[in-house]
Amino acid sequence: MKAINISKEIILGGTMRNLKQWAINYYLWIMLGLSIIGASFGWVTVYQVYQIAVFKNEPAAVQTFKVIVMPDEKNAKDNEIRKEIKIKVNPGDKVGNIAKKLEDAQVVPEDELFIYMENNNISLEGIVFEGEYSLPAPSSPKETIAILTGPYKEWIKTDYRKYKDIDKSPIEIITIASMIEKEAAEDSERPMIAGVIYNRLSNNMKLQIDATVIYALGEHKSRLSYEDLKVQSPYNTYIVEGLPPTPICVPKNESIQAALNPISHSYYYYVVSAYGSRQHHFAETYDEHLINVAKYKSTMTK
C-alpha cells in the first residue's frame, strides 16, 4: 500500500511540473489571445453605444424608414429606403393645393398625380380629410392616393355608418360639408346652413350657393357679378339642380358633423349680415331675404 501511494505522488508531481512548464512556454500567446478577445468585446460595445447616440440625435427631417412596396408599384423598388415626409392638409384646401404640397415635398410630381387620377377616373376633391399625413418620398400616385384617402374610408366604416336613416351617400355628405365649409365662418352657424341646404334639396330648389360658382370660375372672388352667376359649369348651383358632381374643398370635422346633423328649421335663404361680417341673416321667404340682402348691400364699401 505504501509503494502504491508513493507512485501516485510521483505521477501527480510530474503532471503538475509538465503543466507548469507548458504554461510558462505559452504564456505570451495565451495573454495575446485573451487581449484580442477583450478588445473585440470592447469595440462592439462602443459601436453599439455610438449607433444609439447617433440615431437619437438624428434630425427628424432626415430620418428614413423601410417601406415594403407591393410588386405592382412602378416607381419604387422592394425594400427601398425612403424619407418620411409629413404633409399637412387644411380645411378649405382643394386638390390643387394638396398636389402642389406633394410636389414641393418631392413625394410625387403634380402632373403624374393628375394624369393617374384622370386615367383611373379618380377625384380626390374633398375626400382627403384635414390633418397631417406621413408619406414616403418618393411615392407613386397609387401609393400616395391610398394613404391620403385612408381616413375617408375609415370614416365611412365608423362615423358615417352610425347614421342608418340618413338618405345621403358618403360622397353626398362630404359634398354638402364642403359647401358648408366655404359658406360658414362660425361653427355655430354650420348646422343652420346645413338645414337650409337640406330644405332646398327637399323642395327641388336650386341651391344657389356662391361658393360653388367660385369653384366653377377657378379663382377666388369676394364679390360675384351677374355674369359670374351665368358661368356654364356643372358646379354652378345657380343653374344646375341638386348637388355639385363632387365636393369643392376639404371640409373640417365641424362641417361634416353639420352635414350629418342639420338643424331642422323653416329657413330657405341666408345672406351675410354685413360686409366683412362672419355671421348671416336667415329668412323663410324670398321677400324677407330681399330685405336682408338690402341691409347687406348698404354696408358694402364703394
C-alpha positions as CSV (number, residue, x, y, z in Angstrom):
1,M,0.0,0.0,0.0
2,K,2.8,2.4,0.8
3,A,4.5,1.7,-2.6
4,I,1.3,2.5,-4.4
5,N,0.9,5.8,-2.6
6,I,4.4,6.8,-3.5
7,S,3.8,6.0,-7.2
8,K,0.7,8.2,-7.2
9,E,2.6,11.1,-5.7
10,I,5.4,10.7,-8.4
11,I,2.8,10.7,-11.2
12,L,0.9,13.7,-9.9
13,G,4.1,15.6,-9.3
14,G,5.3,15.0,-12.8
15,T,2.0,16.1,-14.3
16,M,2.0,19.4,-12.4
17,R,5.6,20.1,-13.4
18,N,4.6,19.5,-17.1
19,L,1.6,21.8,-16.9
20,K,3.6,24.5,-15.2
21,Q,6.3,24.2,-17.9
22,W,3.7,24.4,-20.7
23,A,2.1,27.5,-19.2
24,I,5.5,29.2,-19.0
25,N,6.3,28.3,-22.6
26,Y,3.0,29.6,-24.0
27,Y,2.3,32.4,-21.5
28,L,2.8,35.2,-24.1
29,W,0.5,33.5,-26.6
30,I,-2.2,33.0,-24.0
31,M,-2.1,36.6,-22.9
32,L,-2.2,37.8,-26.5
33,G,-5.3,35.7,-27.3
34,L,-7.1,37.0,-24.2
35,S,-6.3,40.6,-25.1
36,I,-7.7,40.2,-28.6
37,I,-11.0,38.7,-27.3
38,G,-11.3,41.5,-24.7
39,A,-10.6,44.2,-27.3
40,S,-13.3,42.7,-29.6
41,F,-16.0,42.9,-27.0
42,G,-14.9,46.4,-26.1
43,W,-15.2,47.7,-29.7
44,V,-18.6,46.0,-30.2
45,T,-19.9,47.7,-27.1
46,V,-18.5,51.1,-28.1
47,Y,-20.0,50.8,-31.6
48,Q,-23.5,49.9,-30.3
49,V,-23.5,52.9,-27.9
50,Y,-22.4,55.1,-30.9
51,Q,-25.2,53.9,-33.1
52,I,-27.8,54.6,-30.4
53,A,-26.5,58.1,-29.7
54,V,-26.4,59.0,-33.5
55,F,-29.9,57.7,-34.2
56,K,-31.4,59.5,-31.2
57,N,-29.7,62.8,-32.3
58,E,-30.5,62.5,-36.0
59,P,-32.9,65.3,-37.1
60,A,-36.5,64.2,-37.9
61,A,-36.2,65.7,-41.4
62,V,-33.6,63.2,-42.5
63,Q,-34.7,60.1,-40.7
64,T,-35.7,57.3,-43.0
65,F,-37.7,54.1,-42.7
66,K,-38.0,51.0,-44.7
67,V,-41.1,50.7,-46.8
68,I,-42.2,47.4,-48.2
69,V,-43.6,48.2,-51.7
70,M,-46.1,46.0,-53.5
71,P,-44.7,44.3,-56.7
72,D,-47.1,46.3,-58.9
73,E,-45.7,49.6,-57.9
74,K,-43.8,51.0,-60.9
75,N,-42.0,53.9,-59.2
76,A,-40.4,52.2,-56.3
77,K,-38.4,49.0,-55.6
78,D,-39.0,46.4,-52.9
79,N,-37.4,47.2,-49.6
80,E,-36.4,50.7,-50.8
81,I,-35.2,53.1,-48.2
82,R,-37.2,56.4,-48.4
83,K,-37.6,59.5,-46.4
84,E,-40.7,60.0,-44.3
85,I,-42.3,63.3,-45.3
86,K,-45.2,65.0,-43.4
87,I,-47.9,66.8,-45.4
88,K,-50.5,69.0,-43.7
89,V,-53.9,69.2,-45.3
90,N,-56.0,72.2,-44.1
91,P,-59.8,72.8,-44.2
92,G,-60.7,74.6,-47.4
93,D,-57.8,73.1,-49.4
94,K,-58.6,72.0,-52.9
95,V,-56.9,69.1,-54.7
96,G,-54.7,71.6,-56.5
97,N,-53.3,72.8,-53.2
98,I,-52.7,69.3,-52.0
99,A,-51.0,68.3,-55.2
100,K,-48.6,71.3,-55.0
101,K,-47.7,70.4,-51.5
102,L,-46.9,66.8,-52.6
103,E,-44.7,68.0,-55.5
104,D,-42.9,70.6,-53.3
105,A,-42.1,67.9,-50.8
106,Q,-40.8,65.6,-53.7
107,V,-43.4,63.0,-52.8
108,V,-44.9,62.8,-56.3
109,P,-44.9,65.2,-59.3
110,E,-48.2,67.1,-59.7
111,D,-48.6,66.2,-63.3
112,E,-48.1,62.5,-62.6
113,L,-50.8,62.6,-59.9
114,F,-53.3,64.3,-62.1
115,I,-52.6,62.0,-65.1
116,Y,-53.1,58.9,-62.9
117,M,-56.4,60.3,-61.5
118,E,-57.7,61.1,-64.9
119,N,-56.8,57.7,-66.3
120,N,-58.4,56.0,-63.4
121,N,-61.4,58.3,-63.1
122,I,-60.4,59.3,-59.5
123,S,-61.3,62.6,-57.8
124,L,-59.6,63.5,-54.5
125,E,-61.6,66.7,-54.0
126,G,-63.0,66.7,-50.5
127,I,-62.2,63.0,-49.7
128,V,-58.8,63.9,-48.3
129,F,-59.6,64.9,-44.8
130,E,-57.8,67.6,-42.8
131,G,-54.8,66.5,-40.8
132,E,-51.1,65.6,-41.1
133,Y,-50.1,62.7,-43.3
134,S,-46.8,60.8,-43.3
135,L,-45.8,59.7,-46.8
136,P,-42.7,58.0,-48.1
137,A,-40.8,60.1,-50.6
138,P,-40.8,59.4,-53.5
139,S,-44.1,57.6,-53.8
140,S,-46.2,56.5,-56.8
141,P,-49.6,58.2,-57.4
142,K,-51.3,54.9,-56.5
143,E,-49.5,54.7,-53.2
144,T,-50.0,58.4,-52.4
145,I,-53.7,58.2,-53.0
146,A,-54.1,55.1,-50.9
147,I,-52.5,56.9,-47.9
148,L,-54.4,60.2,-48.4
149,T,-57.9,58.5,-48.7
150,G,-57.3,56.2,-45.7
151,P,-59.1,58.5,-43.2
152,Y,-62.1,58.9,-45.5
153,K,-62.5,55.2,-45.9
154,E,-62.3,54.7,-42.2
155,W,-64.9,57.5,-41.6
156,I,-67.3,55.5,-43.9
157,K,-66.9,52.4,-41.7
158,T,-67.3,54.2,-38.4
159,D,-68.9,57.6,-38.0
160,Y,-71.0,57.6,-41.2
161,R,-72.5,54.2,-40.5
162,K,-73.9,55.4,-37.2
163,Y,-76.5,57.3,-39.3
164,K,-78.5,54.4,-40.5
165,D,-81.6,56.5,-41.5
166,I,-79.7,59.2,-43.5
167,D,-80.7,59.3,-47.2
168,K,-77.4,60.7,-48.4
169,S,-74.4,58.7,-49.6
170,P,-70.9,59.3,-48.1
171,I,-69.8,61.4,-51.0
172,E,-73.0,63.4,-50.9
173,I,-72.4,64.1,-47.2
174,I,-68.9,65.3,-47.9
175,T,-70.2,67.4,-50.8
176,I,-72.7,69.2,-48.5
177,A,-70.0,69.5,-45.9
178,S,-67.6,71.1,-48.4
179,M,-70.2,73.8,-49.3
180,I,-70.8,74.5,-45.6
181,E,-67.1,74.8,-45.2
182,K,-66.9,77.6,-47.8
183,E,-70.1,79.3,-46.7
184,A,-69.8,79.4,-42.9
185,A,-67.2,81.1,-40.9
186,E,-68.8,80.4,-37.5
187,D,-69.0,76.9,-36.2
188,S,-72.3,77.7,-34.6
189,E,-73.9,78.5,-38.0
190,R,-72.8,75.4,-39.8
191,P,-75.8,73.3,-38.7
192,M,-78.1,76.2,-39.7
193,I,-76.6,76.4,-43.2
194,A,-76.8,72.7,-43.5
195,G,-80.6,72.9,-42.6
196,V,-81.0,75.5,-45.5
197,I,-79.3,73.1,-48.0
198,Y,-81.5,70.2,-46.9
199,N,-84.7,72.3,-47.1
200,R,-83.9,73.5,-50.6
201,L,-83.0,70.0,-51.8
202,S,-86.2,68.6,-50.3
203,N,-88.3,71.2,-52.2
204,N,-86.4,70.8,-55.5
205,M,-85.0,74.3,-55.3
206,K,-81.6,75.2,-56.8
207,L,-79.1,75.6,-54.1
208,Q,-77.7,78.9,-55.4
209,I,-74.5,78.7,-53.3
210,D,-71.9,81.3,-54.2
211,A,-69.0,79.0,-53.2
212,T,-69.9,76.6,-56.0
213,V,-69.8,79.4,-58.6
214,I,-66.3,80.5,-57.3
215,Y,-65.2,76.9,-57.6
216,A,-66.5,76.8,-61.2
217,L,-64.7,80.0,-62.0
218,G,-61.4,78.6,-60.7
219,E,-60.5,81.8,-58.9
220,H,-61.4,83.5,-55.7
221,K,-63.7,86.5,-55.8
222,S,-65.0,88.5,-52.9
223,R,-68.0,89.7,-55.0
224,L,-69.7,87.8,-57.7
225,S,-71.2,89.6,-60.7
226,Y,-74.4,88.6,-62.5
227,E,-72.2,87.5,-65.4
228,D,-70.3,85.2,-63.0
229,L,-73.6,83.6,-61.9
230,K,-74.2,82.5,-65.6
231,V,-71.0,80.5,-65.9
232,Q,-71.7,77.2,-67.6
233,S,-70.5,74.5,-65.3
234,P,-72.0,71.5,-63.5
235,Y,-70.7,73.2,-60.3
236,N,-72.8,76.3,-60.8
237,T,-75.7,75.7,-58.5
238,Y,-77.5,78.8,-59.7
239,I,-78.0,76.9,-63.0
240,V,-78.0,73.2,-62.2
241,E,-80.3,71.4,-59.8
242,G,-79.2,69.3,-56.9
243,L,-75.6,68.8,-55.6
244,P,-72.4,69.5,-57.5
245,P,-70.7,66.5,-59.0
246,T,-68.0,66.3,-56.3
247,P,-67.1,68.2,-53.1
248,I,-65.5,71.6,-53.7
249,C,-62.9,71.5,-50.9
250,V,-61.6,69.8,-47.8
251,P,-64.3,70.2,-45.1
252,K,-63.3,70.4,-41.4
253,N,-64.9,67.9,-39.0
254,E,-67.4,70.5,-37.8
255,S,-68.7,70.9,-41.3
256,I,-69.0,67.1,-41.7
257,Q,-70.9,66.9,-38.4
258,A,-73.2,69.7,-39.6
259,A,-74.0,67.8,-42.8
260,L,-74.8,64.7,-40.8
261,N,-76.8,66.6,-38.1
262,P,-78.5,69.6,-39.8
263,I,-80.7,71.8,-37.6
264,S,-84.4,71.3,-38.5
265,H,-85.9,74.8,-39.3
266,S,-88.0,76.6,-41.9
267,Y,-85.3,78.8,-43.4
268,Y,-84.6,78.7,-47.2
269,Y,-82.3,81.7,-47.6
270,Y,-79.3,83.3,-45.9
271,V,-77.0,86.2,-46.6
272,V,-74.1,87.8,-44.8
273,S,-75.4,90.2,-42.2
274,A,-72.9,92.9,-43.1
275,Y,-69.9,93.3,-45.4
276,G,-66.9,91.7,-43.8
277,S,-69.1,90.0,-41.1
278,R,-68.8,86.3,-40.2
279,Q,-72.5,85.9,-39.4
280,H,-75.6,85.5,-41.5
281,H,-79.2,86.6,-41.6
282,F,-81.6,83.7,-42.3
283,A,-85.1,84.1,-43.9
284,E,-88.1,81.8,-44.5
285,T,-89.4,83.7,-47.6
286,Y,-87.8,85.4,-50.6
287,D,-89.3,88.7,-49.6
288,E,-87.6,88.5,-46.2
289,H,-84.4,87.5,-47.9
290,L,-84.5,90.6,-50.2
291,I,-84.8,92.8,-47.1
292,N,-81.7,91.1,-45.6
293,V,-79.9,91.5,-48.9
294,A,-80.6,95.2,-49.0
295,K,-79.3,95.5,-45.4
296,Y,-76.1,93.7,-46.5
297,K,-75.6,95.9,-49.6
298,S,-76.0,99.0,-47.5
299,T,-72.8,98.0,-45.6
300,M,-70.7,97.4,-48.7
301,T,-67.8,99.6,-49.4
302,K,-67.9,101.6,-52.7
